[in-house]
């Protein structure tokens, strides 16, 4: 059973808050008890000393008889004044003599007490502890006499004992109130902290646009796979889903439209990705799906469902947008037992599907070698454009009635410095997914215009047709670039034709109509390539008002044996006549193809029967010599 990974986070702060609050409560209670106890002790001591001070004042104010030689009362008078219920001791000293009076204190204790007080200052502690007995002392000066009064006290002990009992009860109450407050506050703070942590975790592990889990969440899934790696029953499929034309949507319609597309598409994918399967946005236009417990066979079924759900039109801002998607998946542990490489395997399969335009692919170990080559080619695109390594080869379009070359189609090739001449299938997809579609489109336009201008100077007045993606037409500066390049080359726009693929153009037929109309006003002819392979040919033809339609080669290859294809070709020819369009048949490879097409009213053909695509030098020589098949002679 698959368990959703839990993002690692610090332990709850609630226990720490409770401990901290309890510690503060104990500290507050201790401080309260200590201060209160000390305050009670100080009050009692001060009261005792005031009483003692009054007694000493009384002693010094007793009138003396003339016979008395001493200025102070004698021992008998002192004993009458001092309360003898408690142990007391009075010592009177002068420079000449001293008078000591002890009441209920033996001489040894009196001497010890006197020695202790003699060593103290008046500001020292008023309490003396001796043999577990508590004494309060007071010293006063009167002329040449110093009076020291010590008194044993039990009232302080009783008072402090009573205070201690009250403080204990009070401190318990204070402590429990503090604990209750601590628990309440810690609960509130901990709850808020948990809410904040949950929000932070959500932000960290989920995409802010779609609300789907993100790359970090996938990392946790892979970590959970590692932790359960010893489980022999564990398996699953990891899918990579990449939109085919998302960058062009962003560049053409703006990022807000792209964001809406991602949101709408993610909701659609969720209709086929049910728990425990997880849909994640990996970044940009790429989604990742982890499907635990799926076999390879079940993965293929889900891959087809994903391809179908992504290949539907989504209405956004009045536009019908359908970018399509490429899906690739890898199985754990069949394709790899390493979770770290599982994503790489799925990505390789997805890239193969994108390259072959097959919709979806399952991982194959042979994909890796192909991917390494693609990475190398993709890295060299900038250099290829800068060094003019991308060149045009040309294939003629022939009027089958006369054998005359009426125009040529410029087909891109890559003259790679180390790999040699590369066909379009090796690099066109790389260009489309490298963010250089519009740069490539302008490059091809410029190559065709300057080539046609050069031919014209040599007396070859034959138009050159080039293939442009509808996303090139969404380049806001393309039309100005074409007009400027035509002016620089001093070439009439009639010598340039633009061919658009029906399947791709129908994606945003209404949006690009305006761009096509501006191109047509320049004098450039518009052709619909691969006509008949799309799902909206009639509306397509009526809206774009094309000058030429090119019947796709799939209807020509078996023209002799396939009655259905013959009917489609015948209908296309009649349709073209109704719309006053020219018709070109692609993929004509035999004389039988040519004869059947002529009999149906299709007069222009392009294919290997007449010539394969060839370099410019060979194409000019063919035009000059007219060295076409003998059947046309």
Secondary structure, DSSP 4 states (H G I P E B T S, - for coil): ---------PPPSHHHHHHHHHHHHHHHHHHHHHHHHHHHHHHHHHHHHHHHHHHHHHHHTS---TT--SSS--HHHHHHHS-TTS-EEEEEE-SS-EEEEEES--HHHHHHHHHHHHTS-TTS-SEEEETTEEEEEEEEEETTEEEEEEEE-SHHHHHHHHHHHHHHHHHHHHHHHHHHHHHHHHHHHHHHHHHHHHHHHHHHHB-TTT--B-HHHHHHHHHHHHHTTT-TT--EEEEEEEESSHHHHHHHH-HHHHHHHHHHHHHHHTTT--TTSEEEEEETTEEEEEEET--HHHHHHHHHHHHHHHTS-EEETTEEE---EEEEEEEETTT-S-HHHHHHHHHHHHHHHHHHT-SEEE--TTHHHHHHHHHHHHHTHHHHHHTT-EEEEEEEEEETTTTEEEEEEEEEEEEETTTEEE-GGGTHHHHHTTT-HHHHHHHHHHHHHHHHHHHHHTT---EEEEE--HHHHT-TTHHHHHHHHHHHHT--GGGEEEEEEHHHHGGGHHHHHHHHHHHHHHT-EEEEEEETSSS-HHHHHHHHT-SEEEE-GGGTTTTTT-HHHHHHHHHHHHHHHHTT-EEEEE---SHHHHHHHHHHT--EEESTTT---B-HHHHHHHHHH----GGG-
